[in-house]
Amino acid sequence: MSTPIRTFKANMGIQWVKAGWEIFKTQPLTFMLMYIFMAVVSLLPLFAPVFHLIAALSGPFLSAGFYLAVINKQTNKAAKLADIFDPFAAKGRRLNLFRVGIYQMAGALLLTMVAGVLFSDVATAIESAGPNTSPEQLIQLVASNMNFLEVALFVIAQSTVMMAFAFVVPQVFFQGEKRIFHAMKCSLAAFYHNVGALTVFGLVIAALIVASIPLSMIPAIIIMPVAMIGFFVSFQAMFMPTIIDKNELEAHKSNGQSDAGRFDA
């Protein structure tokens, strides 16, 4: 059974950013703390390899919890920092969120293998560099062993994987989709049918991030939560003609339903 995906014009990308800001400013501290917590979890692998598994498997749960807080605001309820942990207790959805984490790990492993093949010459050149090699020489060494085609192929592979997983978590958690590959296919289809709107959305967020560089990226603590909220609003516009609040989600888990309440994109 195919999943209907709504199509929008390019200027809708700006509206999604605005919608993200409107929701964010109702409880900015809560959304900033949620984002900071998610960022800290994603950085855990830097401290010990075992944290790679924890960060990868918890990512889908934390994202779903963030989106659940957004829905709480849309249904005139207060968003709480604890909302981000609710999906860990969501019976009937936890297993599929866990599976999403496994699939994402497989995608990351695949990209690592692709990079290893494409940039084997670069890795060999770096390994052959002596301890007295200056940063400028190292950069020249890397550039001389890298060609545009390899970089282009890797960017295409990475972009494809990112687009395939972009809308998987909300499909699994809010719509009860159990077929991960089907959800990935729908995610890619959403990007295909709304490439203009999503490109505008991405360019606006990228421009805001670049503008924050002179301020030591501090405004990113605001920009990134707004981007996450706006991105979820774009998912709702394309996939969900209705809003599901927390209580309705709990009720529908037991009877297989997934929608309640009208959503206007």
N, C-alpha and C positions, 0 to 999 in steps of 0.2 A: 504494500500500500504506500503510495507516494505521499510525501509531506508537502502541503501547499506552502509556497513561499511568495510573499508579496514583494512587488517591485516598486522602487521609488526613484524619483529624479535626483540628480546630483546635489541640488541645493538642500535636500533633506539632511545631508551630512552635517550642515551647520546647525540645523534644528536639533539634531541629536546631541551636539555639543552643548547647546543652550539648555536642553532638557536636563543634561547631566549637571550643569551648573545650578539650575533651579532646585533640583533635589538636594544637591550637595550643601547648598547654603542654608537649608533648613536645620541641618545638624552637622556642621563642618567638622567639629572636633571628633565626633564618633567615626565618621568616614575616614578622617585622617589617621586615627589610631588603628582602625582596621587595616588600612593600607600599610602602615608602618609595621604592624604585626606580620602581615603577609610577606613584606619585603625582608624582614628579619628571618623568617622561616626559610625563604628562598636562598638566603645567604649562609645558612647553616653548613652546607657542604664544604665551605671554605675552611671550616675548623676541623672536620673529621670526615673521612669517606663514608662512614656509616650513615651520616646525615643525608647523603644523596637519596637514599631510599625513603627516609622520613619526609623530606621535602617534596619528593616526587609524588608520593602517595597521598599526602595531606593537601596538596595543591588544589585538586578538584573540590574537596570538601570546603576549604576556606573560600574558594571562589563562589561556590553555591551559597555559602553563608552570607557573603557580601551582597550577592544578588537578592537574597531573602530580605536583607535589611532595606534594600532599595524598594522592594515591593511593600514592605511595612510602611514606608513613607508615602508611597503612592496610594495606599489605602487609609491614609490619615492616622497611622499608628506611629508610635515612637520607635526609632531604631536604637537597638542596644548593642554594645560591643559584644555581648554574649551571643548575639544572633549568628556571629561568624562560626560558632561551634555547633549550632543546631543540626547541621547536616550529619554530624557524627552520630547523632541519636535518631536519625530518620530511618526507621525500619522500612524495608521495601525499596529503598533507594541507595542504601549504603554500599551494597555489593556492586552495583553498576558504577557508582562513583569510584570505587576501588579499582574496577576494571578499566575505567578511563585513565586512572593513574598508571596502570600497567601499560596500556597502549601508548601513553605519552612517553613513558620510559623507553619503549621499543622504538618510537619515532626518534627520540634523542640518540639512541644507540645507532640507528640507521644513518642519521646525519653524521655522527662521528665516523662511521665506516666510510661514508662518501667523502668526507673531508680527508680522511687518511689516504684514500686513493688519489684524489685530485691534487692534494698538496704534499705528496710524498717527497717531491724534490725540495720543497721548502723546508720540511722537517729535517731532511738530510743535511741541508745547508746550515741550518741552525745548530744541529748537533756538531758539525765540523768547525763551527766558529770557536776561536780560542778565547780564553779568559780575558785577554787584553783587547778584544774587539770592542770598538766604541759603538755607542748606540747608532750613530750615523752610518757606520760601516755595516752594522747588522741590518738596518733598514734597507740599505742598498743591496745587500746580499739577498734579503727576502724578495725585494722587488724584481731582482734579476732572475729569480727562479719561479716567478708567478706570471701567468698570462691571463689576459682578459677573459678568454673562453672558460678557463677553470673557475674563475671568480663568478662569472655569470651563471654557470651551471650550478654552483653551490648556492648562490642566492635564490635561484629558481627552486631548487630542492627544499631549502629552508622555508621559503615563502609558502610553498605548497603544503608542507607539514603544518606550518602555523595556521594557515587558512583552514585546513582540514579539521583542526582541533578547536578553532576559535569559538564555535557555537555548540560544541558537543556537551559541555557541562550543563548549560541551562536546558538543553533538550532532554538530557537524562534525568535531571533533578525535577524540573517543573512539568515536563510533558510525559515523563515515565517511559521514555524511549530506552529499550533494552538492547537494541541492535547498534552496537558502537560503530561498525563500519557504515551502516545506513546513516547514522547521525553525522559521520565524517563526510559522507557523500552530500548530505543536505547542506552542511556547512560550506563546502566548496561551491555548491549550487547557489547559495545565498550570495557569496562573493561574486560569482559570475553574473548573476542577474542584477546585482546592486553595486557593480564595480565603481560607478561614478560617485554614488553617495558615500560609500565606504572610503573611497580615495580622498574625497573632500574632507571627510571626518578625520582621516589619518593625517592629512596635510595640515589641518588646523591644529591638531594636537602636537604634531612635530614642530610647527612654527612656535607654539607656546613654549615648548621645551627648549628650543634653541634660544628663544628670547630670555629664558631664565638662566642661561649659562653665565652671563656677567654677574648674576646674583648668587653664584656658587650653587646653582641648581636648587636652592631652598624653595622657590615656588613650586618645584616638582611635587612637593608634599601635598599641594593643592591640585595641581594639574592632573596627576595620575589618578586620584580617586574620581575626579570629574570625568576623566577619560573612561574609566571602568564603568561608571554609572551610565554615561552616554552610550557606551558600547552595548550594555545590557538593554537600554531603551531601544537601540537599533534591532536587537534580537526580538524584543517584544513586537516591534513594528512589523518585522518580516515573518515571524513564526507564531506569535501569540495574539489573536484578536481579543483575548481576555486576560485579566489580571487574576492571579491566584494568591490569596493571602495565606499566612502561616496556618491558621486554623483550618481553612478549606483544604490546604495541601494535606494536612493530617487526615482529614475526613476522606479525601479522595484516594488516599493510598490503599485503603482497605477495600474500595469498590471498583478500582481501576479507572476512575474518571480523572481528568486532568485540567479542566477549565472551569472558571467561575468569574462573573463580573465582566463588564465591557472595558476594553482598552482602545483608546483612540490614539493612533500614531500621529 
